[in-house]
Amino acid sequence: MHTLLLTASLLGLALTASTVTRVPPDAASQWQKAYPAAAKGMKRIVIHLEAKPDEFAWKVELSVGRTMETDGVNRIGGGARLTEKTVEGWGYNYFEARATGPMFSTLIGVSPDQPKVTRFVTMAETGLVRYNSNLPVIVYVPADMEVRYRLWQAEPEARKGDEG
């Protein structure tokens, strides 16, 4: 009986571990059938996330922008909006960036001798979106933009707020 319980426990661990590992995506992946090709002047960015034991504790932050030369002093941004959409008939979410107008900049005076600095300038952000390793994060952006992302993890324990 003890051997049977040990075997069942090890099998359970093996099944749990197998749900955490993930086969790398390839050109024949099922997800490609669901998401449309990028429209003219746009490109499709695909982010495949690693499987995590507790994906509810993780979030993804998306930033859309351009790498450009700046004066290194003023903050530059804006000029695009990132909206979440749903693939009709599939229910899968994706994001689309569209230009909304001119970029903005602070107006700090800079010496003409100030060296130029190449930076990634964020034009649109999503905030935090759900982490789901079962589907890629898909972002459609204008051809001259790029997508960067960061992963955020919650603390293991939730804190209790005080009444007041």
C-alpha positions in Angstrom: 0.0 0.0 0.0 2.8 2.4 0.9 4.5 1.7 -2.5 1.2 2.4 -4.3 0.9 5.8 -2.5 4.5 6.7 -3.3 4.0 5.8 -7.0 0.8 7.8 -7.1 2.5 10.8 -5.5 5.4 10.6 -8.0 3.0 10.3 -10.9 1.2 13.4 -9.6 4.4 15.3 -9.5 5.3 14.2 -13.0 1.9 15.3 -14.3 2.2 18.7 -12.5 5.7 19.2 -13.9 4.5 18.3 -17.4 1.9 21.1 -17.3 4.7 23.6 -16.5 7.0 22.7 -19.4 6.1 24.0 -22.8 7.0 23.0 -26.4 8.7 25.9 -28.2 6.4 27.6 -30.8 7.0 26.8 -34.5 5.6 27.9 -37.9 2.9 25.3 -37.7 1.6 26.5 -34.3 -2.2 26.5 -33.9 -2.3 30.1 -32.7 -1.3 31.4 -36.2 -4.6 30.2 -37.6 -6.5 32.5 -35.2 -4.7 35.8 -35.6 -4.9 37.8 -38.9 -1.8 38.8 -40.8 -0.6 42.3 -40.3 -2.3 45.0 -42.5 -0.3 47.0 -45.0 2.1 49.4 -43.2 1.8 47.3 -40.0 3.7 44.4 -38.5 2.7 41.6 -36.1 4.8 41.2 -33.0 4.6 37.9 -31.2 5.7 37.3 -27.6 5.8 33.7 -26.3 5.8 33.5 -22.5 7.4 30.8 -20.5 5.1 28.6 -18.4 5.1 29.6 -14.7 3.8 27.5 -11.8 1.4 30.3 -10.7 0.6 32.5 -13.7 -2.0 34.5 -11.8 0.8 36.0 -9.8 2.4 37.4 -13.0 1.6 40.3 -15.3 3.0 41.6 -18.6 3.7 45.3 -19.3 3.7 46.3 -22.9 5.4 49.4 -24.3 5.2 50.5 -27.9 7.7 53.0 -29.2 10.7 53.9 -31.3 14.4 54.0 -30.8 15.4 57.5 -31.6 18.0 60.2 -31.1 17.1 62.6 -28.3 18.7 65.5 -26.5 19.1 63.3 -23.4 17.4 65.9 -21.1 13.8 66.3 -22.2 11.2 63.6 -21.7 9.5 62.6 -25.0 6.5 60.4 -25.4 2.9 59.9 -26.7 1.8 59.9 -30.3 0.1 56.5 -30.3 -2.6 54.5 -28.5 -2.6 50.8 -27.7 -6.1 49.2 -27.7 -7.1 45.6 -26.8 -9.2 43.8 -29.3 -10.7 40.3 -29.7 -10.3 38.0 -32.7 -13.8 37.4 -34.0 -14.9 33.8 -33.7 -12.0 32.8 -31.5 -12.2 35.0 -28.4 -8.5 35.5 -28.2 -7.2 39.0 -27.3 -4.6 41.0 -29.1 -3.4 44.6 -29.1 -3.2 47.2 -31.8 -1.2 50.4 -31.8 -2.3 53.3 -33.9 -0.9 56.8 -34.2 -3.1 59.4 -32.5 -1.3 62.6 -33.1 2.0 64.4 -32.5 4.4 63.3 -29.8 5.0 65.5 -26.8 8.1 66.7 -25.1 9.1 68.7 -22.0 10.6 72.0 -22.9 13.8 72.2 -20.8 16.4 74.3 -22.5 19.4 72.3 -23.6 22.8 73.6 -24.5 23.6 73.2 -28.2 26.8 71.3 -27.1 24.7 68.7 -25.3 25.5 65.3 -26.9 22.6 63.4 -28.5 21.5 60.2 -26.8 19.8 57.2 -28.5 16.8 56.0 -26.4 13.7 53.9 -26.7 10.9 56.5 -26.6 7.6 55.1 -25.4 4.6 56.2 -27.4 1.9 53.9 -25.9 1.6 51.6 -22.9 -1.0 49.1 -21.8 -0.5 49.0 -18.1 -0.4 45.4 -16.9 -2.1 42.6 -18.9 -2.8 39.0 -17.9 0.1 36.5 -18.1 -0.9 33.4 -20.1 1.7 31.0 -21.4 -0.9 29.1 -23.4 -1.3 31.8 -25.9 1.2 34.3 -27.3 0.8 38.0 -26.7 0.1 39.5 -30.1 0.7 43.2 -30.8 0.1 44.9 -34.2 2.2 48.1 -34.6 3.1 50.4 -37.4 6.1 49.1 -39.3 8.5 51.8 -37.9 7.7 51.0 -34.2 8.8 48.2 -31.9 7.4 46.5 -28.8 9.2 46.0 -25.5 7.8 44.2 -22.5 8.5 43.6 -18.9 7.3 40.9 -16.5 5.9 41.8 -13.1 5.5 39.3 -10.3 3.2 39.7 -7.2 4.5 39.1 -3.7 3.7 35.6 -2.5 1.3 36.8 0.2 -1.5 39.3 -0.1 -1.5 42.0 2.6 -4.5 42.9 4.6 -5.6 46.5 4.6 -6.4 48.3 7.9 -9.8 49.7 8.7 -9.7 53.3 9.3 
